[in-house]
């Protein structure tokens, strides 16, 4: 009986350790996704600004002709 209990406790302990490792990995992945999201947003803002600049420049060129 004692061996069975020790075995069960050992299995539970191992499962907890696996879950801890998975938790740490998921936190890391979440941080990477957040950074990627921020970089993508910054690139989209830059593209929008560049498009507005081009549109403004073209408007000045064609209005002066």
Buried (B, 14 or more C-beta within 10 A) or exposed (E): EEEEEEEEEEEEEEEEEEEEEEEEEEEEEEEEEEEEEEEEEEEEEEEEEEEEEEEEEEEEEEEEE
